[in-house]
Amino acid sequence: MPPLMHLFGFRFVDADRGSATVEMPATGWLAGAGGTVYGGVLALFADLALDIASTTIIAAPPRARSR
């Protein structure tokens, strides 16, 4: 998992074809003065889940064959 997952406390839960489940703690460290989670953190969270989900449907590159 990417180092950012550890820094922000994101946790991979599950992945299936075209979907991913990731959890994030809504700690005060990730929130502004009003107590809501920063939009940038939510965008990073969504990007991470999308990246994991997209890897479940992208075909693996062909392997080079030795002659």
PEGI-V99099 format. One record per residue. N is the residue number from 0. PHI is phi in radians with two decimals (none if undefined). OMEGA is omega in degrees with one decimal (999 if undefined). D_CENTER is the distance of its C-alpha to the mean C-alpha in whole Angstrom. Layout:
n: {N/N}
phi: {PHI/PHI}
omega: {OMEGA/OMEGA}
d_center: {D_CENTER/D_CENTER}
This chain:
n: {0/1/2/3/4/5/6/7/8/9/10/11/12/13/14/15/16/17/18/19/20/21/22/23/24/25/26/27/28/29/30/31/32/33/34/35/36/37/38/39/40/41/42/43/44/45/46/47/48/49/50/51/52/53/54/55/56/57/58/59/60/61/62/63/64/65/66}
phi: {none/-1.08/-0.98/-1.07/-1.08/-1.25/-1.08/-1.61/1.41/-1.18/-2.32/-1.26/-1.91/-2.82/-2.54/-2.41/-1.02/1.41/-2.54/-2.59/-2.06/-2.30/-1.96/-2.45/-1.33/-1.59/-1.46/-1.08/-1.13/-1.73/-2.02/-1.48/-1.06/-1.36/1.60/-1.68/-1.17/-1.00/-1.05/-1.13/-1.18/-1.12/-1.14/-1.10/-1.06/-1.12/-1.11/-1.11/-1.09/-1.13/-1.09/-1.13/-1.10/-1.18/-1.21/-1.39/-2.07/-1.45/-1.19/-1.16/-1.12/-1.12/-1.46/-1.26/-1.76/-1.52/-1.72}
omega: {180.0/179.6/179.1/177.7/180.0/-178.9/-177.2/179.0/177.7/-179.8/175.7/-179.9/-174.3/173.5/176.3/-178.3/176.7/179.2/176.9/175.9/179.8/178.7/179.7/175.8/177.9/-177.5/177.1/179.0/-179.4/-174.7/176.4/-177.8/179.9/178.4/178.0/-179.8/179.1/178.4/178.6/177.3/178.3/178.0/177.5/178.7/179.2/179.8/179.3/179.1/178.1/179.3/179.3/-179.5/-178.1/178.7/178.8/-178.6/179.0/179.8/176.6/177.9/-179.9/179.3/177.2/178.7/175.9/-179.3/999}
d_center: {9/8/11/9/7/11/12/11/11/7/8/7/10/11/11/14/15/13/11/8/8/6/9/10/13/15/17/20/18/16/18/21/25/25/23/20/16/16/15/13/11/10/10/7/6/7/6/2/4/7/6/6/9/11/11/13/15/16/19/20/22/26/27/30/33/35/39}
